[in-house]
Amino acid sequence: MPLDDREFCEIIIDFVRRLDPQIAEMRRLVTASATNELIELAHWLKGAGGTVGYSEFTSPSSALVDAARSGSMTECEKCVDAIASIRQRLVVPVLE
């Protein structure tokens, strides 16, 4: 990632700020068995994460889509847990 590019760093920071509420929403949607909305958020994360250089989200996001399509809320919960775990390990740039 071009972390020496201030504009790109701002995009990454915005992504991470949006990610925490999206993960909370994913958890709520799993509880509500709202598969269509889960699929939408998983697609968002897969695309947005890759765009900002966090390709680690691609696999669990794809798995979340598959789990939601199959209706397995247990698998959806595991996928959201994996996504949340990745989020906790993210290194976010600091602008000065």
DAWOHU-V855860 format. One record per run of one state. SS is the DSSP state (A for helix, B for strand, O for the rest). FROM is the first residue (numbers start at 1). LEN is the number of residues. If there is no record, write none. Layout:
ss:SS from:FROM len:LEN
ss:SS from:FROM len:LEN
This chain:
ss:O from:1 len:5
ss:A from:6 len:26
ss:O from:32 len:3
ss:A from:35 len:17
ss:O from:52 len:4
ss:A from:56 len:15
ss:O from:71 len:2
ss:A from:73 len:17
ss:O from:90 len:7
